[in-house]
Amino acid sequence: MSNADPSVAPALRDTFNKVPEVTAFFWVIKIMATTVGETGADFLIFNMKLGLPVTSLLMSLVLAAILVAQFRTDRYQPWVYWPTVTMISVVGTLITDSLVDTYGVPLELTTAVFAVLLIATFAIWYARESTLSIHSIDTPAREGFYWLAILFTFALGTAAGDLMAERIGLGYLPSTLLFAIGIGAIYALWRAGRLGAVTAFWIAYILTRPLGASFGDFLSQPVANGGLGLGTTITSLVFLTVILGLVGYLGFSKVDLEKSRRA
């Protein structure tokens, strides 16, 4: 899904845009990052026995450090951008898990609250910047709105995925397929000209989070719970390895830079 914003001067986009071109690589790495967010958080909490509070604190500190590096770059750098996305995925998962498991907030309420916070972020962002296009992330303010929106998409997606798969009892694989169908429908509407590029992008971006969360649980959870029983260690390592390989390829090939910047 292309997301170009014609209101932004090409020269400004070419020099300062902080996000990659939306290609198949973008969606593949994003979905894998969301899966790692789900399984990686569980690995640290249960396998490493760090517990939810300690894991949440440590990962928040790591995310803060990576965000500092991301904000200091003057343009998209895959080796900084994608670790930021992955860490936000982990922290977004931990925020939802903390609310549900530690404070007993129902998944229904958690899902609703994060949906409202995400809508509010989009509303304020648009009111101030007159665009939600990710191809206009060329100022610190827009980048701040961008990462805040992404954090809420991950927290919302975790809550929605758990709500569908566990609370409603749909199961991990059926939930994965349901969210995949939703993304496919959004893509079809965009291709048919029934949905704008920016709107289609953000809806698809939101849906990839519960898709990745449900798929991660399907791979890692025990067979008795509806999963394949691969465990969080194997699942996290496999997906992290693939992410690193793809990011390395993008760093050298630069195929995810906007076309005008490759010219």
MOQUIVEN-V329867 format. One record per helix or strand. SS is the DSSP state (H for helix, E for strand). FROM is the first residue (numbers start at 0). TO is the last residue. If there is no record, write none. Layout:
ss-><SS,SS>
from-><FROM,FROM>
to-><TO,TO>
This chain:
ss-><H,H,H,H,H,H,H,H,H,H,H,H>
from-><9,23,51,77,106,133,139,171,196,222,230,258>
to-><15,46,71,101,128,135,166,190,219,224,252,261>
